[in-house]
Amino acid sequence: MVDATADALDATRVFIYTHVADTGAPPTSDEIAAHFGISPKEARDRLRTLGATKRVIVSKEKGEIWMSGPFSALPTRFRVHGAATSWWANCAWDMLGIPASLSISARVETSCACCDEPITIDVDADAGPLCGEGLVHIFLPARRWYEDIGYT
């Protein structure tokens, strides 16, 4: 039986986010199991519970972390480079959320959704994005994002 107490789930979530921030990728269920001294099945159960609360999004196919917003476990067209680590972001909103959530300066690389022209944005830890213009189009209203978060 998994220890699905609020404290255990919070500790797991903190471990996930710390791991992503430090390494650029989320931990696997095996790494979560080893860190907490639990079985891989118990780790996957914790991930499912966290997924049900939308704290992390778990891949239906593999049972591993897919998203831990604003971070993506899979490559996307939104790449964020910090001084020592790089991360994939889920969307344009999240690509700016990563430097903000980590309180770091970073370089963001993406491309225009219409013409595929490369876009680079430098983000200052104190001042935010260092660019004068741009447009982000979000296709769905926020209330519908989790209907199909991969599309959103």
N, C-alpha and C positions, 0 to 999 in steps of 0.2 A: 504494500500500500504506500503510495506516495505521500510525503509530508507536504500537503498542499495548503498549509497554514498561510495566512497573509504574510507573516514574517519570512517564511521560506520562499514564497513567490517574490516578495520584494527583494530579498537577497539575490535570487536568481536574476531578476531584471537588472539589478545594479551590476552584477557580474557580467551580464551580456553587454550592457552599454559600456562598461569599463574596458572590456575586451575589444569591442569594436573601435572605441576611441584610440586605444593603444596600438592595435594591430591593423586596422582597416577592414577587418572581416569579423563576422559574428562567430562565437564558439559553436562547435558541433555539439550534438547531444552527448557524445562520448567525453568531450572536454568539460561540459557542464557536470556530467556524472563524476568524473575524476576530481574536479574542484570541490564538490560537495560530499564526496564519499558515498554516492548513491549509485544505483544501477542505471544503465543507459535507458531502460524502460521507464524508470522513475523520472529521469531527466526529460524524456519525450512527453511524459504525462504533464510535467510542469510546463513544458512548452505549449502543449495543447490548451492547458488552463489559461496561460498568458495570452494565447491566441484568441481564445473565446472572449477575453476582455479587451482585445485590440491593443494590448500593450506591446505585443510583437505579432507579426504575421508569419504563420508557419506554412510552408509548402505542403499542399495536400498530397503531392506525389511522394515526397521524401521524408516528411515529418521534421524537417530541419528549418531553421530560421530563414525566412525569405526577406523580410523587412523588419527593421527595428527603427522606425521613423526617427530621424530623417535619413537613416542609413539603409542602403540596399545591399543584400548579400550577393546579388547578381550584377554583372556589368550592365550599365545603362548608358545613355548618351550624356549623362551628367557626372563629371569627374571633379572631385575637390582635392586639391593638393595643399597639405600643410607643410610645415618645416621638415617634419620627419616621417609623416604618414600620409597616405592618400586613401580616399573613400569613394565609393559609388553612392550617388544620391538617387532617390526614387523619381524626382521631378525637379522642375525649375524652382519651385518653392523650397524644396528640401535642400537644393544645392546651396542656397543662401542660409538655410537653417543650420547646416553643419558648422560653418565657422561661428555663427551666432551662439549655438548651443555649447560649443567648446571654448568660446571666448578667445579665438585665435585669428590671426591674419592668414589668408589663404588665397590661392589662385583657383578659379573655377573655369573649367573648360566644358563647352557644350557646342551645339550647332543650332542654327535656325531651323525650326520645324517646317518652314515653307521651302527654303532653297538649299538647306544643308550647309550654309556658309558657317565656317568656324566662328565661335564667339568665346572670348576670354574675358573674364571679369576678375579684377583684383579686389579682394575684400580686406579692409583694415579692421583689426580687432576693436578699435575704438570708433572709427568713423563709418564703418559699414562698406557697402559697395562703392568703389571708386570709379564710377562711370556716370555719364550725364544723361543717358537715355536708354530706353529698352522697353519691351512689352512682353509680359508673360500672359499667355492665354490658358486659362483653366477651363476645360471642356464641360465639367459638371459642377453644379452647386455643391457646397461642402456637405450638405445633408445627404447627398447621394454617393459620396466618395467610396464608402465601404460596400456598396453594391457590387463593385468590381474594381477593387483598389489597384489592380495591375493595369487596368485601362486608364484609370483616372490619372 
